[in-house]
Amino acid sequence: MFTVPLSTQDKTTERTAIIDGKRKQILPAEYHSDSLRGVDKVFCYRNYGFDVVDRVEAVGFKSAKNN
């Protein structure tokens, strides 16, 4: 079980790609806070949209839902 922050968009927005082992910015860098780890700047690779359910099922999860 895991959770991800969801945006209100239908599709996930890819902000960064990994190319030849290096980060390549597609959109300007964005950072989130993580209150569990006490960190203010967690690098954001993507903003998940409602398609996250389809994405996790596509990689093998048998059941996924958006609550």
C-alpha positions as CSV (number, residue, x, y, z in Angstrom):
1,M,0.0,0.0,0.0
2,F,1.2,3.5,-0.8
3,T,-0.1,7.0,-1.3
4,V,0.8,9.8,-3.6
5,P,-0.3,13.4,-3.5
6,L,-2.9,14.0,-6.3
7,S,-3.4,17.1,-8.3
8,T,-6.9,17.8,-9.6
9,Q,-5.7,17.0,-13.2
10,D,-6.9,14.0,-15.2
11,K,-3.4,13.2,-16.4
12,T,0.0,13.0,-14.6
13,T,2.4,15.8,-15.4
14,E,6.0,14.7,-15.9
15,R,8.2,17.4,-14.5
16,T,11.6,15.7,-14.9
17,A,13.0,12.8,-16.9
18,I,16.0,10.6,-16.2
19,I,18.2,10.5,-19.4
20,D,21.5,8.6,-19.4
21,G,21.4,8.5,-15.6
22,K,20.9,12.3,-15.2
23,R,18.0,14.5,-14.3
24,K,16.6,16.6,-17.2
25,Q,14.1,19.2,-16.3
26,I,11.0,19.3,-18.5
27,L,9.2,21.9,-16.4
28,P,10.6,24.2,-13.7
29,A,11.7,22.4,-10.5
30,E,9.1,22.0,-7.8
31,Y,9.6,20.9,-4.2
32,H,7.1,19.5,-1.7
33,S,7.4,19.3,2.1
34,D,7.5,16.0,4.0
35,S,6.3,16.5,7.5
36,L,7.1,12.9,8.5
37,R,10.8,13.3,7.7
38,G,10.8,16.9,8.7
39,V,12.1,18.0,5.3
40,D,11.0,21.2,3.6
41,K,12.3,20.5,0.1
42,V,11.6,17.1,-1.5
43,F,12.2,17.2,-5.2
44,C,9.1,16.5,-7.3
45,Y,9.6,14.4,-10.4
46,R,5.9,14.5,-11.4
47,N,2.5,15.7,-10.3
48,Y,0.2,12.7,-10.2
49,G,-3.3,13.1,-11.8
50,F,-6.3,10.8,-11.6
51,D,-4.6,8.5,-14.2
52,V,-2.3,7.2,-11.4
53,V,-4.7,4.3,-10.9
54,D,-4.2,3.2,-14.5
55,R,-0.4,3.7,-14.2
56,V,0.0,1.4,-11.2
57,E,-2.3,-1.3,-12.6
58,A,-0.2,-1.2,-15.8
59,V,2.9,-2.1,-13.9
60,G,1.3,-5.1,-12.2
61,F,-0.8,-4.0,-9.2
62,K,-4.0,-6.1,-9.2
63,S,-6.2,-3.5,-7.5
64,A,-5.8,0.2,-7.3
65,K,-8.3,3.0,-6.5
66,N,-8.5,6.7,-6.0
67,N,-10.1,7.8,-2.7
